[in-house]
């Protein structure tokens, strides 16, 4: 396949590199990493074995042109760039796959392209971009694919097969929306709480937060603390309750499975925490505010999610003020 990767940070870099190593014609749409990738390729450091690939590097979508598959791994804070970045890459037969976190990304794509071309993917992976063109893969890596508002077509199974052939576990879900809620069960507590702690907030037994005390906590430290680990579980149960209100039944045991998977990651910094440390905007809308709005639309009480959203909005507002000073 000719594959265009839009958003070549940790997620796009890792999966794009795996597909390039497997022989696909992979093009990376790049900004700051362009010269590094053009000259030296993409290096993946992984317990499964290190490797380097030399994908084609482009600065504009027009340089790439129409592709068979467009993989979107942009931060959701950049979704307003869709109308500029994506149309040159998409023809009538192109599959448009978003690997982004949270809710609402497929809906944004549906405003630009026919429904039958839109796919979503959930990445269950632990990795970081450690320097330009260098990805550190720590653990996991599975992708769950699904079609937006449709049952999966044969094309989706073909893409999943290609991803598996590249050495990435990949399955196809009949219900993409349910899969999104399953991913949020991990993303909301660990992305949100690690960022709140890094900004100096401390968890209280009530499920609320105390301002400006505490320390920066990676996932292992969150789970070692009685207060923080209780809040992790409570947030997971709130997300499960909201999913149930939309008729997506996720067993409570799923939360403990996610916690067990997280222990394998050791001292991991989730992407939202890294964004905050690097002075970048937090992915508030898709990861936190949209789930909160959907909870409120069904009348599901989510006091801990609401408190977390308030804290993260305050941090993001402070960050935006400093950025524009």
N, C-alpha and C positions, 0 to 999 in steps of 0.2 A: 504493500500500500504506500501511497504518497501521504505522509502524515505531517500536518502543521501543528506545532506545539506553541500555544499562546500563553505566556506566563511561565517562564523557565526558571523558577526558583527551585525549592527543594522538590516539590511534587512533580512539576513538569519536567525538571531536569532528570529526576530519577526514572520515571516511567518512559520518557522520551529516549533516554540513553539505553534502557533495556530493549526497546523496540528497534533502535538503530543497530544495536549489537546483533540483533536477530536478522538483520538484512533488509529492514524496511527503509524506504526513502524518506528520512525524517528531516524536517526543516524546523529550526528553532527561531522564533521571532523574539529578538533580544533588544535590550536597551543598554544598561550599564555593563553587562557581561559580554557585549558583542565582540570586542577585540580579543578578549581572553579565549572565548569559545572558538572564534574563527581561527586563531593561531594554534591553540593547544587542545581543543576539544572539550569534552565534559568528562570529568573523572568521578567515579563512584567508589567510595570507600565503604566496604560492607563485610560483615562476618561471613557472608556467602561467597566472598571473593572480590577483590578490587578489580576494576577494569576502566579503560578509557575508550571513548568513541569519538569520532569526528563527524558529527552531523553537519548539515548545511546551515550556515548562520545568515540571518537576514535582519535588516533594520526596519523594513516596512512589509506589510502584508502583500503589497503588489509584487515584491521581489519573489514571493513564494508562489502566488497564484492559486487557482482552484485545486483543492486537495480531495483525496478520498475520505480522509478522517481529519477533523479539527478537534484537538484536545485542548480544552480551556482549563488552565490552572492558575489564572489570575486571582489575586486577592479580590474578594467581593466588593471592596471599596473602589475598585476600578471598573465596575460593571457599566458605568456611563460611557466607557470607551468601546463597548460592543459595536455600535453603529459605524465607528471609524475602522476598527481593526478586523472585523469578521467578514463583511460582504465580499472583499476581494478573494477570500479563501474558499468561499462556499458556492458550489454549483448545484444544479437540481438533484444530483445523486450523492452529494456530500453528507456524511453523518457528522453531526455537530454534538460533541460530547463534553459536558461540563463536569470537571472533577472538583468543583468548588464546595466549600463547606456551607452548611445551613440550608435555609428555605428561600424559595423565590427566584433562584437562578434560572431554572428552566422556563419559568414564566417570562423572565426578561428576554430570553432567546426567542420565545414564541411570538414576541412582538416584531421580530425581524425575519424569521424563517418559518416554513410550514411545519406544523406539528409533527408530521411523520419523519422529519429529519432530526429531531431533537432527542438526545439521550442524556441520562444522568449517570454518574458513577460515584460511588462512595469508597474512599481510600482508607483502609485500616492499616496505617503504616506509621512507623516512628523514624523520622529522619529530619535532618537540618541541612541547609545550605551553609557551609562553613567559610567559604570564600568564593570569589567569582569562578564559576565553572566547576566547583568542587562540592559534591553532595556526600554527606555522611549518613549512610543507611544503618540504623541501629537495630531495628527489629520489625517483624511483621511485613506487610506489603500487599495484602489481599485487596482486590477491587471487586465491588458488587455493581453490576451494570443493570440498568433498567431503561424503559422507554417512557417518555413523558405522556401521561394520560392514556397509555395504550399498553396492551400486552406485548411482550417482546416478539419482534419479527425475526425471521431467519438471519437477517443482516446482523442483528445484535449478538446472536450466538456465534456468528462468524468472527466478529470483532473480539468477543470473549475468547474464542479459540486462538486467535492470533496473539492475544495478550498472554495466555497460558503458555503458548509455544515460546514466548520471549522469556519465560522463567518467572512469571508473576501469577500467583494464584488468582483466579478470576471466576466468578459465578454470575448467573443472570437471575434477577429477581422478577417475579410476576407483578410486584407492587413496589414501584420506585418510591412512592410517598412514604410507605411504611419503613422502607430502608433508611430514608432520611431521618425519621424519628429515632430509629435505632442508633444511628450515628450521633445524633444530638445527645443521647444518654451519656456518651463519653465527652463530647465536645463542650457542652455547656458547663459542667462542673470543672473539668480539668483546665480548659482554656480560660474560663472565667475566674476561677479561684486562684490559679497561679498568678494571673495578672493582678488581681486585687491584693494578694499578699506581697507581690513584688513592689507595689506602690505603697506598701506600709500598712495595709489594713489587717485587722486581726478578726478571726471568726469568733463568735460568741455562741454559747450553748443554745441561745434562742433562735439561732439560724440567721441572726442579723450580723452586722459588722461594727467594729469599733475603729474609729479613724486613727491613722498615723501611729500605730504601734505594730510590732511584729517584725517579720523578716521575709526575704524573698524565698519562696518555697517552690522547688521543683516537684514533680509528681510523687516521688518517693517520700519527700518531707510532708506533703499534704496527707499521705496515707499513714504516716507515722504519728501524726498529731490526732489526739482524740477529738478535739473540736473541729478541725478541718475535715477529717475523714467522715465524721458524722454529717457534716454539711454536704460533702460529696454524695453520700448515700441519699440524703433528703432531697437534693436537687435531682438526682436520678429518678427517684420515685415520683417527683412532681412531673417530670417529662413523660414518664410512663403513663401517668394519669391523664395528661393532655392527649397523648396519642390514643388512649382508650376512648376519649370523648369523640374522636374522629373515626372510631371503629377500627383502629389498628391495635390489636391485642398483643402486647409484649409482656411475657412473664416477668415477674419480679426477680426471678433468678438471673435474668439477663444482666441486671445491674452488678451482681457479684461476679459474673463471668468477665465483665468489663474491668472490674477492679483487679481481678486476678491477672488479666492480660497486661494491665498497666504496671503491675509490680515487676514484670519482666523488663520493662523499659528502664528501670533504675532511676537515675537522676536526670529525668527528661524535662526539657523546657518546651512546652507546647507553643504553637505558632503565634498565638495572640500575645503570650508573654514576651516572645522574642520581638514582635512588632513594637510592643510598648517600650522595651529596653532600647530599641533602635530609633525611638522617636517617631514611629509610623502610626497612622490612624488604626484604631481597633476595628475589626469586622463586626460592628455592633448590629447592624440591621439584620443580616441573614442569620447570624448565630444566636442572637439574644432577643432583639426587639420583635422580630417576626414571630418566633415561638411564643413570646409573651402576649402579643396581640391575638394569636390564635387561641391561647388559653383563655383570655378574657372574653373572646367571642363565644366560647362555650360555657362560660361561667365557672371554670375550673380554678379553685384557689391555688395560687402559686406564690406564696409570700416570700419564699427564699429566692426564687427567680426574679421577682420584682425588686427585691433588695439588691441583688447582684447587678441587675440592669442599672439601677440608680448609681451604684458605685462606679461601674464601668463608664457610664455617660459622664460622670463628674471627671474621671481621669481623662477621657477623650477630649472633653471641653478644655481642660487645663492644657493638654498637649497641643490642641489647635491654637490656643492663645499664645503659647510659647513659640510655636512654629511661625506665627504671623507677626511676631514682635520685631 
